[in-house]
Amino acid sequence: MDRKILTGDVLAAMERGEMQVYYQPKYDATTNRLKSAEALARWVRKDGSVVLPEMFLPSLEQ
């Protein structure tokens, strides 16, 4: 897929509010305490279908 088209699609998805962020906690196993959190981006289209991160993140990273 063309990078420019994909990047444009991601920007349009952001404008439509289709990008969601989920926070995954990271715990320290030695203290059993919350250490940090990792932010996970998810693209959920209006029809309910999900675009996997490996389909859109590489174009954004470039």
Backbone as JSON Lines, residues from 0, in Angstrom:
{"i":0,"aa":"M","n":[0.85,-1.18,0.0],"ca":[0.0,0.0,0.0],"c":[0.89,1.24,0.0]}
{"i":1,"aa":"D","n":[0.48,2.26,-0.72],"ca":[1.25,3.49,-0.84],"c":[1.3,4.21,0.51]}
{"i":2,"aa":"R","n":[2.53,4.57,0.92],"ca":[2.73,5.21,2.23],"c":[1.95,6.51,2.34]}
{"i":3,"aa":"K","n":[1.94,7.34,1.31],"ca":[1.24,8.62,1.38],"c":[-0.25,8.42,1.55]}
{"i":4,"aa":"I","n":[-0.8,7.45,0.84],"ca":[-2.23,7.18,0.98],"c":[-2.52,6.7,2.4]}
{"i":5,"aa":"L","n":[-1.69,5.81,2.91],"ca":[-1.91,5.27,4.24],"c":[-1.78,6.36,5.29]}
{"i":6,"aa":"T","n":[-0.79,7.2,5.16],"ca":[-0.62,8.3,6.12],"c":[-1.83,9.22,6.09]}
{"i":7,"aa":"G","n":[-2.33,9.5,4.9],"ca":[-3.52,10.33,4.77],"c":[-4.73,9.67,5.4]}
{"i":8,"aa":"D","n":[-4.84,8.36,5.25],"ca":[-5.94,7.62,5.85],"c":[-5.87,7.7,7.38]}
{"i":9,"aa":"V","n":[-4.67,7.61,7.93],"ca":[-4.51,7.69,9.39],"c":[-4.9,9.08,9.89]}
{"i":10,"aa":"L","n":[-4.47,10.1,9.19],"ca":[-4.83,11.47,9.59],"c":[-6.34,11.67,9.53]}
{"i":11,"aa":"A","n":[-6.97,11.13,8.5],"ca":[-8.43,11.24,8.39],"c":[-9.11,10.47,9.53]}
{"i":12,"aa":"A","n":[-8.56,9.31,9.87],"ca":[-9.13,8.51,10.97],"c":[-9.02,9.27,12.28]}
{"i":13,"aa":"M","n":[-7.92,9.98,12.48],"ca":[-7.75,10.78,13.7],"c":[-8.8,11.89,13.74]}
{"i":14,"aa":"E","n":[-9.05,12.53,12.6],"ca":[-10.05,13.59,12.55],"c":[-11.45,13.06,12.83]}
{"i":15,"aa":"R","n":[-11.71,11.82,12.42],"ca":[-13.02,11.21,12.65],"c":[-13.16,10.61,14.04]}
{"i":16,"aa":"G","n":[-12.09,10.65,14.83],"ca":[-12.13,10.11,16.19],"c":[-12.07,8.59,16.24]}
{"i":17,"aa":"E","n":[-11.48,7.97,15.21],"ca":[-11.41,6.52,15.15],"c":[-10.19,5.93,15.86]}
{"i":18,"aa":"M","n":[-9.24,6.78,16.24],"ca":[-8.05,6.29,16.93],"c":[-8.34,6.23,18.43]}
{"i":19,"aa":"Q","n":[-8.01,5.11,19.03],"ca":[-8.23,4.93,20.47],"c":[-6.91,4.58,21.14]}
{"i":20,"aa":"V","n":[-6.75,5.01,22.38],"ca":[-5.55,4.71,23.14],"c":[-5.94,3.85,24.33]}
{"i":21,"aa":"Y","n":[-5.19,2.78,24.52],"ca":[-5.37,1.9,25.66],"c":[-4.05,1.9,26.43]}
{"i":22,"aa":"Y","n":[-4.13,1.88,27.75],"ca":[-2.93,1.86,28.58],"c":[-2.77,0.48,29.2]}
{"i":23,"aa":"Q","n":[-1.61,-0.1,28.94],"ca":[-1.3,-1.42,29.49],"c":[-0.33,-1.23,30.64]}
{"i":24,"aa":"P","n":[-0.74,-1.6,31.85],"ca":[0.14,-1.4,33.0],"c":[1.34,-2.34,32.97]}
{"i":25,"aa":"K","n":[2.44,-1.86,33.49],"ca":[3.65,-2.68,33.64],"c":[3.98,-2.74,35.12]}
{"i":26,"aa":"Y","n":[4.13,-3.94,35.61],"ca":[4.39,-4.14,37.04],"c":[5.81,-4.62,37.27]}
{"i":27,"aa":"D","n":[6.37,-4.22,38.39],"ca":[7.67,-4.71,38.84],"c":[7.42,-6.03,39.57]}
{"i":28,"aa":"A","n":[7.92,-7.11,39.04],"ca":[7.66,-8.43,39.62],"c":[8.29,-8.6,40.99]}
{"i":29,"aa":"T","n":[9.34,-7.86,41.28],"ca":[9.99,-8.01,42.58],"c":[9.24,-7.3,43.7]}
{"i":30,"aa":"T","n":[8.57,-6.19,43.36],"ca":[7.84,-5.44,44.38],"c":[6.32,-5.57,44.23]}
{"i":31,"aa":"N","n":[5.89,-6.14,43.11],"ca":[4.47,-6.27,42.79],"c":[3.77,-4.91,42.77]}
{"i":32,"aa":"R","n":[4.5,-3.89,42.32],"ca":[3.95,-2.54,42.24],"c":[3.94,-2.08,40.79]}
{"i":33,"aa":"L","n":[2.99,-1.2,40.52],"ca":[2.91,-0.6,39.2],"c":[4.17,0.22,38.94]}
{"i":34,"aa":"K","n":[4.81,-0.07,37.82],"ca":[6.06,0.59,37.47],"c":[5.84,1.69,36.42]}
{"i":35,"aa":"S","n":[5.03,1.39,35.42],"ca":[4.75,2.34,34.35],"c":[3.57,1.82,33.55]}
{"i":36,"aa":"A","n":[3.3,2.49,32.45],"ca":[2.24,2.04,31.56],"c":[2.69,2.26,30.12]}
{"i":37,"aa":"E","n":[2.24,1.38,29.26],"ca":[2.55,1.47,27.84],"c":[1.28,1.91,27.13]}
{"i":38,"aa":"A","n":[1.39,2.91,26.26],"ca":[0.24,3.38,25.49],"c":[0.15,2.58,24.2]}
{"i":39,"aa":"L","n":[-1.03,2.02,23.95],"ca":[-1.26,1.21,22.76],"c":[-2.29,1.91,21.88]}
{"i":40,"aa":"A","n":[-1.94,2.19,20.63],"ca":[-2.85,2.84,19.7],"c":[-3.67,1.79,18.97]}
{"i":41,"aa":"R","n":[-4.96,2.03,18.86],"ca":[-5.85,1.14,18.12],"c":[-6.73,1.98,17.2]}
{"i":42,"aa":"W","n":[-6.84,1.53,15.96],"ca":[-7.68,2.21,14.98],"c":[-8.94,1.38,14.82]}
{"i":43,"aa":"V","n":[-10.04,1.91,15.34],"ca":[-11.32,1.22,15.25],"c":[-12.21,2.05,14.32]}
{"i":44,"aa":"R","n":[-12.5,1.48,13.16],"ca":[-13.33,2.19,12.18],"c":[-14.77,2.27,12.66]}
{"i":45,"aa":"K","n":[-15.51,3.19,12.07],"ca":[-16.91,3.41,12.46],"c":[-17.76,2.15,12.29]}
{"i":46,"aa":"D","n":[-17.38,1.27,11.35],"ca":[-18.14,0.03,11.14],"c":[-17.75,-1.06,12.14]}
{"i":47,"aa":"G","n":[-16.8,-0.74,13.05],"ca":[-16.4,-1.7,14.07],"c":[-15.17,-2.52,13.71]}
{"i":48,"aa":"S","n":[-14.73,-2.45,12.46],"ca":[-13.54,-3.2,12.07],"c":[-12.3,-2.52,12.65]}
{"i":49,"aa":"V","n":[-11.27,-3.32,12.89],"ca":[-10.04,-2.82,13.52],"c":[-8.89,-2.95,12.53]}
{"i":50,"aa":"V","n":[-8.15,-1.86,12.37],"ca":[-6.94,-1.88,11.55],"c":[-5.79,-2.17,12.5]}
{"i":51,"aa":"L","n":[-5.07,-3.24,12.24],"ca":[-3.98,-3.65,13.12],"c":[-2.85,-2.62,13.11]}
{"i":52,"aa":"P","n":[-2.2,-2.41,14.26],"ca":[-1.13,-1.41,14.34],"c":[-0.01,-1.63,13.33]}
{"i":53,"aa":"E","n":[0.31,-2.88,13.03],"ca":[1.41,-3.12,12.08],"c":[1.04,-2.67,10.67]}
{"i":54,"aa":"M","n":[-0.23,-2.36,10.44],"ca":[-0.65,-1.86,9.13],"c":[-0.48,-0.35,9.01]}
{"i":55,"aa":"F","n":[-0.51,0.39,10.13],"ca":[-0.43,1.85,10.02],"c":[0.75,2.48,10.75]}
{"i":56,"aa":"L","n":[1.31,1.84,11.76],"ca":[2.41,2.45,12.5],"c":[3.69,2.62,11.67]}
{"i":57,"aa":"P","n":[4.09,1.66,10.83],"ca":[5.33,1.86,10.08],"c":[5.33,3.13,9.23]}
{"i":58,"aa":"S","n":[4.21,3.46,8.6],"ca":[4.18,4.67,7.78],"c":[4.3,5.92,8.64]}
{"i":59,"aa":"L","n":[3.74,5.88,9.85],"ca":[3.85,7.03,10.74],"c":[5.25,7.18,11.32]}
{"i":60,"aa":"E","n":[5.92,6.06,11.54],"ca":[7.27,6.1,12.09],"c":[8.26,6.68,11.08]}
{"i":61,"aa":"Q","n":[7.98,6.52,9.79],"ca":[8.87,7.05,8.77],"c":[8.65,8.53,8.63]}
